[in-house]
Amino acid sequence: MLNTLHSIDLPGKHISSGKVREIYEFDNNLILLITTDRLSAFDVILPDPIPYKGKVLNQMSLFWFKFFEDKVRNALVSKEIRDLSWNEPLADEVLSLLQGRSVLMKQVEVFPVECIVRGYLAGSGYKDYMRTGAICGHQLPEGLRKAEQLPKPIFTPSTKATEGHDENISVEEAGKIIGEDNAKKLEELSLMIYSEAAEYALQKGIIIADTKFEFGLLDGEIVLIDEVLTPDSSRFWPLDKVVPGEEPPSYDKQIVRNWLEDSGWGKTPPAPELPKDVLNKTAEAYREIFVKLTGKEVE
C-alpha cells in the first residue's frame, strides 16, 4: 500500500515494539519514536495499515507539544532525524519514509498509568454508566444520553498493560502505584490539557469527547510524552452533527471499532482484515481532523 509503514527493521538498538510505535535507543539518553501506520483496536493490532496514519499521529502530537509548551514540559528533542548516527547509513528512501513520522525524545521514567479524561458520555464510559450510573466510580446524574456532555470533565486513570487489556482504576489506586502526589499532579495536568484543548477545538467546530495522555519523569520533573490528542488517543466529533442519544460520526478509529463490533469478532487475536472502504474512510478521517485542528496539510 502506497506510503504505509506496518513494520520496519533498522540498524541500531531496538528497545521496544508497541501497538503503534517502534523505539530505538541512541547515545546521550535519547530515543527515536517511529510512528507506524498500525492500528490497534480493543488492544489488538490489526493486520491492515492505515495510509498516512503514522504521520498524522506524529505531526498532531508535535502541534499539541508546541501548543502547551509554556504550561507543561515535554520530552521532545527534535523532529529531524537525518543527522542521527546509525550503525550503518540508511538509504534515502528509508529516511524519506521515516521523515514526518519520527521524533527524537529524551528517555524518561514512564508512569505505568494511562491518564484518561472524559468530557462526554461515550465508549466504555457509556457502557459503565448504563450499568452502574457512574463512570469509573464518578457518580453521574440520572438520564444522561449517549454523546451527552458530562457536568464537568472527569479523570479516569487506567493501568498501562504491556499485553492484554488496560484496567480502569481509581485515583487512589493510581496513587498506590505511582505515589499520591504524582497521581494528584497527573490528574491536574490531564484535566488542564483536556479543558484547554477542548476549548480550542470547539472554535474549530470539533468536540473532543475524551482523550488519553501519558507522562514520565525527567530530571525529577513530570513531562508529557508519547502522543497527545491524536485520533488514536482521542474521540473527535463534528460539533454540528452531535445528537444526544445517537452515535456521532467521528474523526478517529471509532470508525474501525464500530465495524469490528458489528463483525462478530471476539476481540481476541487474530483480528480480521478490514474492508477497503473502512480503511479509506478511516485514513480520510485522520487526515481531515489534522487539517481542521492544525490548519495545515500532513507533510
N, C-alpha and C positions, 0 to 999 in steps of 0.2 A: 504494500500500500504506500502511495507516494508520501514522502516526508513524515513517516511514522517511525517510532522507536519503541519496540516492545522490550528488548533486552540488548545489552552491549557488554563486550569483554574488552577492557583496555589494559595496557601495560601499567602496572602500578599496584599499590597496596589497597586492594579492595576489602573494605571492612564490613559492609552491610548491603543486603538487598531488601528493601522494604516493599510494601504493597505497590508503591509507585516509583520510589527513588532508589538509585544506585549511589553508594557513597564510597569515595576513595580518600585515603589519608595522605597528606603531604607533610613536609617538614614544617617546623615552627607552629605546631598545634593547629594546622589548617586542614579542613576537609572540603572536598568537592562534592556538591549535591547535584546529581543529574536527574532531572525530572523526566521520566519516560512517558509514553502515551498509554501505559497500562491503566486499566480501570478496575477498581476494587468495589464490590457491592456486597453487602452483608458479610464483610470481612473475608471475601473470597475473590482472588484475582481472576478476572475474566480473560478468555483466550484472545479476544479481539482488541487491538489498539484503536484509540480514538484519534483521528488525524488532528495534528496541531495541539492536542490537549496539553502535552507537557510544556509547550511554550506558553500557552495561556496561563497555566498554573504558576510557572516560574515568573513570568512578567507581571502577572497580577499581584503576586507576593511582593515583588520589587516596588510596585506602585504603593502598596499599603505600608511597607517598611519606610518609604520616604514620607508618606502622609503622617505617620505617627512618630517620626524620628525625634521630635522635640519632647515627646511625652513618655516614651518607653524605649530603652536602648535595645538594639538588635545585634545579632552576631555576624551580620553581613560584612565581608571584606571587599569583594569585587564581583562584578558580573562578567568581567573579561577573563577568558581562560586561555587565550592563545599564548600567553607568556609563561605558562606553567612549565616546570621542568619534568617531563615524563621520562620513564626509564628508556624509552625509545621514541623517536619522533612520530607524531601522529600525522596521517595523511590529511590533506586539505579537506577532502570530502567528509572525513570523520570530525574534524574541527568545525566544519560548517554545520554538521548535524547536531553537535553539542552546543553551538552558539545559540543563545536565546532561550535555552532550556537548562542552563547550568549556572550555579553560583559558587563562589568560594566563601567559606564561612570559618569563623573561629570554632574550634572544637569546644563544646561546653558539657557540663554535667547536666544531663537532661532529667527533668522531673518526670517520674513514671506515672503521670496523671494527665488525662485529656481534660482541657478546660472548655466546657461546653456552655454556651449561653443561648437561651431560648427566649424569643420575643413574641412568638406566635404559636398557636396550637397546631402541631404537625408531626408526622412521622411516629416514632416510638413514644414521643411525649403525648401525642393524641391518644394512642392506644393505652398508655398508662393512665391518663385522665379518665377515659371511658370506663376503665376497670376499677379505679380507686378514688377518683375525684381529685387526684393530686398528680404532680409530676416529680418523681424522684424525691418524694417527701414534702414538696412545696404544695400546701393545700390551696386550691383554687376555687373561685366562685362556681356555683352550680350553673348549668345551662350553657356553658361555652360551646361553640361550634368549631368544627374543623376549620383551620385557616384564620381563626379569630385572634385578634391581638390580645395578649395577656395583660393583666392590670399593670404589670411592670416586668422588665426582663428578669429572668431567674438564672442562677448559676447552678449547673447540674454536672459536676465532675464525673469522670469515669476512670476506671483503670486503663492502663495502656498495655494491651496484650500484644506480645510478640507473635503469638499464634492464637487462633480461635477468636472468640468474641470479647470485646471490651465489656466491662460490667459497670453499671451505674452505681455510684457510691455517694454518700453524704459528704458535706464539707468537713464534718467531724471525722469521718473515716479517712478522708484525704489528709487531714491533719496528722493522723496516726502514721501515715505513710511518709509524708514529706515534712512534717512539723507544723504545728498550729500557726505560727507566724507566717510561714511560707504559703500555707493554704489560704489564709486570710488575704495576703498580698496578691496571690493569683486571682482570687475572686474579685478583688477591687480592680485590678488591671483588666481582667477579662470583661467586666461589666462596663468599664470606661471605654475600652476599644470598641466593643459592640455598639454602645449607645451613640458614640460619635460617628462611627462608620454608617450606622443605620440612618442617622440624621442626614449625612451627606448623600447616601444612596437615594433617599426619598426625593431629594432635589433633582435627581436623575430619573425619577419615575420608577424606582426599584425598591421593593421591600426585601430586607434581609430577615428572613423568618427565624433562622438560627445559625449558629456557626460554632467552630471548634478551634481553639488555639493550643499551641504548645510553647512551653517556656523551659529555660535552663538557667544554670548558674555559671557566670563568667567572672572570675576575679571577685567572687563573693557577691556579685550583683545579679539580680534577676533580669534576664534578657529574653526577647521574643525570638523564636526560631522557626525553622521549617516553613510551612506555608501559612499564609494569612488571608482570610476572607476570599477564598477561591471557590469556584463551582464544585470542587471536590469536598471542601470542608464546610460548605455553607448551602443554605437553600435561598435562592434568589427568585423572587416573584415579580411580575409586572404589576405596578400599583393599580393600574386602571382595569385589571382583569381578575382581581381577587374578590370572590364572593363567599362570605362566611357560610360554611356548611357544605361547600364544594371543594374538590381537589383543584388547586390553582395550577395553571400552566407554569412551567419552571425553566430556569436557565442553568440547570445543573444536572447532576446524574440521577435526579429523581425520575427522569425520562426512562433511564435504564432500570431503575428499581421497580417502577410500575410495570414494565414489560416482564421483568423476572417474576414479580408477584403473580402476574396473570398466566405465566407459562407453566405453572405446576412444579417448577424446580424446588427441590427440598432445601436449598440454601446450604448445601454441603458440596465440597469439591467432587468431581469437576463441574464447573459452571457451563451452561450451554452457550453455543455460538450465538451471537446477536445478528438479527436480520440487518441487511444493508441499510434499510430505511431508518432503523433505530440508531445505527452507527452515524449516519449522515445527519440526522436530526440532532443528535447529541453534540456532534462536532460543531454544528452551526450554532447551537445554543451557547456553547462555551465561548466561541468567538464573538457572538453578539453581545453577551454580558460584559466581556472585556472592553469592547468598544463603548458600550453605554456608560460604564463606570469610569474608564480612564480617559475617554475621548481620543484614543489612539487606536491604530491598527496593530495587530500582532506582528512583531518583527519576523 
